[in-house]
Amino acid sequence: MKRASLTIAVVLGGLGSLGLGREVLLMPARTFVEDDQAIARALREEAARSMAELHLADSPRPYYVAYAVSDVNQAVVTATFGAVTGATGYRGRLLRTEVRVGDPTFDNSNTAESVFGSDVESLPVDDDGPALRRELWLRTDEAYKNAIETLAKKKSAAAGQASREDEGEVPDFSSDKPAQLVVPFPGGAPEPDQLVDVVTRLSTVAREFSEIAGSRVTGTYATVRRRFVSSAGAASDESRGTVRVDAVAETQAPDGMRLVNFVSFTASTPSGLPPLADMQKAVRHMATELVEMREAPIAQNGAATVLFEGPAAGQIVKLLLGDNLAGTPAPRTASGGEERGQTSDFAERLGQKVAASLLMASDDPLRDLGPGKVPLFGAYRIDDEGIASERVTVIDSGVLKGLLMTRAPRKELTHSNGHARATRFGGPRAVVGNLIVSGKPNAPRAALSRPALLAEMTRAAKSGALRSYIVKLLDDPGVAGVASGDDNVSMFSVGGASRSAPSIKPLVVYRLNADGKEELVRGLTLEGLVPRSLKDIVAMGKDGTVYNYQEGGAGFVGIPSSVVAPPLLFTDVDVRRSIGKNRRPPLYPRPGF
């Protein structure tokens, strides 16, 4: 056993030219007990003891117990116009407890209560065996009582329901081989000073643009070490680091329309970020584009061909495809019905055509790097149910071939493929790992160069009397400061099982004119894009772009996921001009620096 000191401090050294040479102490030094085997012993011993001793009168004993312990460390730094506005460090430990009663054919899972409830609590950060086992004991006892209550309600509801022949005998919990994996933990907690220099220097770029009214750069570095143990024999110890830096800027057009633009950088560690000069160049380009947008014309209502490229390609794939690939069956309600809003659009369409014939897609959590050797956030080896992750072909030539599965089986897919993933405060569900989209080999218009894509776009527009737009960036709820407090920018829709077509707000759009020139436009919304719109893809580019994001929350809270997608050309998309009254711009210029 050893003790490790952790001081969360921000030292703004080397920034004297910015007038920021000072030290900000966020937390006093703290000494933590570190015994790497204490948690493993506590989890194994308490799981075995719960299986042997946990019992209440005539209620059934647990047939399965699992614990997932997440050690989370996070540093967040924010800055505006060269001034640090916040620098915080966090260290915590979370426990997710799962207790199943009944048997695998019929247990307490897959109900509305079990889906919306989650047995997640904090654990001591010190590796103190007795203190850890006490918490495990209490949390297991509570989870067991909830489980037998849920099972009783589920049995009561089932007793009054007629069986359906089309359902077949589908169990509640699949029989899958438990996996075991231990990856050496690199150690070391992320501290804010690792990001301060990058975030601060990037935020100074906005000083060069007097038209920019607001700017914010946020850097988040999170590491999560997840240890999992189940009574079935699964055991894993896996860690992952994610870094994201978002530079956001906003301004107003002369007519008052609020305009926002941002650029993001991602990596596994701060040292893996692009060179500072390259990031400053990208931020400067983003700011220049935003300023030019102030004088851009407003788009018109009507139908259009739309090319999604760059980050926008990954964003639209996440919305239309990634959020709709979960194969988990709809949970049962107390009355015997189904929570249809908790299942995905594609869950019951296996073997059917769901996209254009030239589209191929797979989810591969085993892949660590994307194009350009960009780290993929969604890489992992064992999921949050202790099952080894697998590559899954989800779409082949436009036909749905597979779904992302947990240990909650369905009639067509009775086993997990290692895609059960949990937010830090919720239970596991089927979520994208690394969703890779590409064109079908040798298919016409499946891997076009950009000039060929633009030519195809012009041809499609002329044949249908449509306008042509190139969308480079969509609104994104994962980026702080993009959509909050705005009347004109609607949130980019997230989450599967959407039953109505959302409005999608592009942030950066160019109009392709008849002479082939690209012209910035503003003030448009895309309507009617739903999962079945994937059938309207008429051409694809050949170079994929990585879109890394956190599903369900920022930093350590969310589920790290990735989409790799090439440019995608859609036909006949409804475009609506943004209307409404705008707030007046400031009456006098921003102060200079």
N, C-alpha and C positions, 0 to 999 in steps of 0.2 A: 504494500500500500504506500502511496506517495501523495504529497500535497503539491498542487500547482497554483501559482498566483496568476490572477487575471486582472489587469488594470485597464479599464476602458477610458482611454484618453485620446484627445485629438491634438496633435502637435503640428501646427501650421508652419513648419520650417521651410525655408527656401522661398517664401512668398513675400519677402520684404518689399519687393517692388510694387506689390498690390496693397501694402499697408496692412497685412494680415499676420504678421509675425507674432503670434501669441499662442499660449497653451490653454485649452479648454478641458478642464477635468470634469468628466461626466459621472464617474462612479469611483468610490474609494477602492483601493486594492482589496481583493478578496481571495482568500485561500480556499480551494476546494479539495475535498478528499477524492483522489483518483485511484480506483482499484478496478482494472479492466475486467476482472473476472467476477466481481461482486454482482453485477446486474445479470450476467449469464447464469450464475448459480441461483440467484433469487427467482428468476423466471422459470428455470427448469424445476426447481424444488416446489415452487408454489403451484405450478401447473399439475405436477404429479399429486400433490396433497389435495388439490381441489377435486381431481378426478376420483380420488380414493375416499375422501371424507365429506364432501359437500352433499348435503341431503336435507330435505325438509319433509317430515311426516310421510304422507303417501304420494308426494309429488315425485316425478321422475328425476333420476340423477342426471347430471350433465353427461353427454356423450362426446363433447368436444369443447375444449378450452384453448384459447389463443391469446397471446399478449404481443403487442407491438409497442416498443419504447422508442421514441424519437428524441435524440439529443439535438437541439436546435441552437445555432449561433447565428446572429445576424447583425450586420452593421448597415446603417442607412445615413447617407450624407445628402443634404440639399443645399443648393446655392443659387443666388440670383445676381446677375450683373457683377460677378466677382466677389460677392459677400456670402459667407456661409450663414445659412438660416437655420440649420439644424444638423446635429451629428449625434447619433445615438447608437449604443451597443446593447444587445440583448442576449442572454443565455438562459435556456430553460429546458425542461424535460417533460415530455408528455407521454401518457400511457393510454392506449386503446385496448379495451378488454372485450373479448367476445366469448359468450357462453351459449352453447346450443343444448337444448333439451328435447326429448322425443327420440327420433332416430332420423337418419338421412332421408328417408322417404317422406317423412312428415314431421317438421320441427317448428320452432318459433320464428323462423326467418320469413322473408318475402311477404311481409305485411306492411300496411301503411305506417304502423307504429315502429316497426324495426327499421324501415327505410329512413324515416325522419328523425328517429332518436339515435343517439350515439353515446357510447360509454367512454368518454374521453376526459381524463383528469390530469392534473399536474402531479409530478413526482419530485421528490427531493433531488436537487442537482448533485449533492454529495453522493459518492458511491458507498453509501452506508448500508450494508446488507440487512440488518434488522429493520431499519426504517423503511427500506424499499419493500421488504416482505410484508410489513404491516399495511402499507398502502395497497399492495397487490391483494391481500386478504380482504380488505374492506371493499375494494372495487369489484372483486370477483363475487363476493357475497351479494352486493347490490345488483350486479348484472344477472346473477342466477335468479334472484327474486323477480326481476323484470321479465326474464325469459319464461319462467313457469306461468306468470300471469298472462303474457302474450300468447303462449301455447294454449292455455285454457280458452281464451277468447277465440282463437283460430279454430279450435275443435268445435266450439259451440256454433260458430258461423258455418263450418263445413257440414255439421249435422243437419242443417236445414236447407242444404243446397243439393240440387240434382246434379249428378255427374254429367259431363259433356264428352261425347264419344270422340270429338276432334282433339281433345286435350291429351288422351293417352295416359299412361302411367309415367309421369315425369316427377322425379324426386325433388326434394327441396335443396339437397346438398350433394354435389357430384363427388364421385370417388376418384380422386386424382392423386398421383404420386407426390408426396411431400418432397420439397427440394431442400438442399442444404448448401450454404455458401457463406464463406467468410472472406471478406476483402480487407486487407490491413488498413486500419484507420490512420490517415496521415497526421491527425492531431493538430493542435493549434486553432484557437478561436479567431475568427475574422474581427478585426478592429477597424473603427471608422477612419483612422489615419491612413489606411491603405487606399482609400478612395478620395480623400480630401483634395489632394493635389490635382487629380484628374477632373473631378467635378468642378472645382473652383476655376480652373483654367478654361474649361469648356464654357462655363457660364459667362466669362468675360467677353466672349465673341459677340454677344448681343449688344455690348456697348458701342459697337461700330455702326449700329443701325438705329438712327434716331426715330424711325417710324415704328419700331417695335415697342409696344407699351408695356408688355410683361414677358418675363422669361424665367424659366425654372429648369434646373438640371438636378436630377435625382439619381444617385448611385446606390444600389442595393447589392450587398454581398451576403449570401446565406449559405451555410453548410448544414446538412442534416445527416446524422448518423442514425440509421434505423435498424433496430434489433428485433427480430421476430422469433417467437417460440410457440409451437402448438403441441397439444397432447398427442397429435397424430405423428409427430416426429419431425416436423419442419423446423428448420433453424437457419437463420440468416443474419448476417452482420454486414451491412452495405452502407456506404456513404456517398454523398453527392454534393458538389458545390456549384452554385450558380451566381453569376454576376450580371447585372443589367444596369446600364446607364441610359437614361432617357433625357434628351434635351428638347424642351418644349418652348415655343414662342407664340405670342399672339399679338394681333393688331386689329385695327378697324379700318374698313374701307371708308372713303369720303361719305357714302350713304349710310354709314353706321353699322354695316354688316360685320359681325365679329368673325375673324379668320384665325385659324390655328394650324400650326404645322409642327411636326416633331421628327426626330431621328433617334434610333435606338442602336445600342451596341451591346452584344452579349458575349459571355465567355464562361469558362469554368472557374477561373481565378482572375484576380485583377491583373496579374502579369500576362494573362492570355488575351487581354483587350488589344485592339489595333494600336499602332503607334499613335502617340498623342497628336502629332502633326496631321495624320490622316483623319483622326476624329475631329480636329478643329476645322479641317477643310470641309468635312461633311456637314458640320454644324453651320458653317458659313454659307454653304450652298443652300441648306434648308432655310436659313434666315433670308437670303437673297430671294429665293422663290416666294417666300411669304410676303415680302415687301412688294414684289412684282404683282402679286395676286390682288393687291389693293386696287389696281387700275384695270383688272381683268373684267371682261364682260360677263354678265349673268347668263347662265344657260337657259335654254328654252324648253318648254314642255314638249313631250312627244316620245316616240319610240327611237331606239338607237342601237347600233352595234357598240359593244363595250369591251375593251381589252383591259384585263386586269394584269398588271405586271409588277415585278419587284415585291415588296412586302404585301401589297394589296392582293396578289395571287394567293399567298398563304393565308391571309385573313379570310378571303371568300371561300377557300377550301375548308377552313375550320368551321365556318358558319353553315355551309351547305352540306358538307360531307362529314367532317370530323365529329361534329356534335350529334350525329345521327347514326353512329355505327354500333352503339351498345346493344348487345343481344340479351341483356337481362330482361326476364319476363316482367310484365307489369305487376306490382304488388297488389295483394288482395286487401279490400277494405273490410271493416267489421260486418258490413251487410252482405258480403260475398261478392261485391262487384270488383272492378279493377280500377286502379289509379292510372288511367290511360295517359295522363300528363307526365308520368314518370317513365315512359318507354320511348324509344327512339322512332323516327319516321321510317327507318329501314328494317326494323326488327322483324317484320312479318313479310319481307319481300325477297327472301333468299331465292336465287335462281331466276329472278326477274331482271329485266333491263331497267336500270336506274340512272344511267348516264349515257353520254354519246359513245358510240362504238370505238372511238379512238382513245378512250380514257382507260388507264390502268392505275391501280392504287393498291398499296400494301402498307401494313403497319409493322415496323421492325424495331422493337426496343433494343435489340442486340447491336444496332448500328450506333457507333459513337460520334462519327463525323459526317457532316454534310458537304455539299459543294464548297470548294475553296477551303476545305479542312476546318469549317466552322463547327464548333462543338454543338451537338444536339442535346437539348435539355431533357428530352424524353427517353434517354438511354437508361436501362436498368436490367438486371439479371433475374431477380426474383420479385414477384409482385407482393401486394399487401395481404395476401392469403397464404403465402408460403409456397406458391407454385412457380415453377420456372417459366420465364417469359418466352414467347414464341413469335416468329415472323408469321403474319397472317395475310394472305391475299384476300383483299376485301372486294375489289372490282377487277374483272378481267374482260376486256373488250366491251365495257359498259354494263356488264352483267354482275349483279351482286353475288359474290361467291362465298363470303364469310362475314362474320360479325366478331366484335370484341367481347370475349366471354370471361365471366368470373366463375365461381363455383356454384352459382345459381343457374342450373341448366334449363334448357328449353327443349321442346320435342325434337327439333332438328339438330341441335347442338348440345350434346349431353355432358360435355367436359369443358373445363376451363382451358384457355390458351394463354394464361398468365397475364391478363389485362385488368385484374382487380387492383385499383389504386385508390388511396384515401388521402383527403386533405388532412391537415394536422388536427382538425377539430371535427372530423366526420368519419363515417364508416366507408369501407371500400365499395367502389362501383366501377363499372367498365369505362375506362377513359383511354383516349389516344396516348400512345407512347411517341413513336416517330412515324408520322403518316407521310408516306412518300408517294407523290403523284407523278406520273409520266405518261408519254404518248405510247400507243401501241406500236411495237417495232414494225417498220416498213409500211405503216398505214399512211395514206395521203393526208397531208396537213397535220401530221402528229408531232413533228419536230422541226418547225419552220424557224428560219432566221428572223430577226426583227424586221428587216425590209420586206421579207416575204409575208410576214404577219400583217404589216401595214397595207400591203397590196391586197391581201385577202380581205382585210377590213374594208377597204375602199370598194372592192368589188361587191361585197355583201351589202354595203350601204346603198350603192347605186341600184342594185336589183330590187331592193325593198323600199326605196325612197326614205332611207333612215339617216339620221345624223351619226357621227362617229366620235366616240370619246375614249380616251386612254386614262384609266384610273391607276394612280401610282400609290395611293395611301388611303386607308379608311380610318375612321374614328376607332379608338381602341380603349376599352375601359381599364385595361391593365396599365395604362400610362397616366400617371398622376398629373392632374391639371389640364387635361385635354378637353373634357366635356363638362366639367363641373361649373355650375352657375351660368349656363349659357342658354339663350333662347333659340339660337339658330343651329347649333350642333347637337344632333341627337345621338345618344349612345349607340355604339356598334352593338348589335344584338348578340347575346351569347346564350349558351345553354341549349341542350337538345330538346326535342319534343315540342317545338314551337308549332302551334296549330294554325297560326295565321302568318301571312307574309309580313316580315318586318320591313321597316324603312331603313335603308342603309345610307349612311352619310359619308360620302367621300370627302377627304380633306384636300387632296391634291389631284386635280383633273386637268387634262389637256384635251382640246377639241382638235380633231384631225380635219383640216379644211380640204376642199376639193383640189387645191394646188399642192397638197402633200405637206403643207406646213403645220406644225403643232403649236396651238395657241392656248395659253392658260385661260381657264374659265373658273367661275365660282358660283356658289349658291344653287347647287342641284342635289337632289335626293333620288336614289334608285329604288324603285318600287317593284313588288311582285317577284323578287328573287327568293325562291324556295328550293328545297332539295331536288324536286323534279326539274328545276332549271338546268341541272347538270346535263340533261339531254340536249340543251340548246347550245352546247359548246361545239363550234364548227372548226376550230383550229387551235393548235397549241404550239408554244415555243419549245426550244430545245434546252435552254439553260435554266435549271431550277434555282430558286432562292430560298434560303432558310428563314423561317419565321418561328422564333422561340417565344414561348409565353408560359404563364403560370395559370393553370385552370383552377378556378375557384378561389383565388386570392393571391395577393402579391407576396413576394419573398418566400419565407419558409412555410407560410400558411398554405399556399397553393400546390398544385400538382404540376411539376415541370413537364412540359410537352413541347413537341415540335411538329411543324409541317414543312415539307420541302415540296415546292410547286413551281412549275414553269409558267410563263405567261399563258393566260386562258382567254379565248375570244368567244364571247356570247353574242347571240343575235336577238333582236327584238326585245330589248330591255326597256321598260317604262321609265322615263326620266321626268321628274317633277321639279319645277322651278321653286326654289324656296321663296316663300312670301311672308309677309308680316312686317310689323313695324320694328325698327331697330333702335337701340339706344343711341343717343347722340355721342359722337366722339368727344374726347376731352377738348375743352375750349381753348387751351394753349399748349404749346409743345412740352414734351418731356424734358426734364432738366438734363443738361449735358454731363458728361463724365470727364 
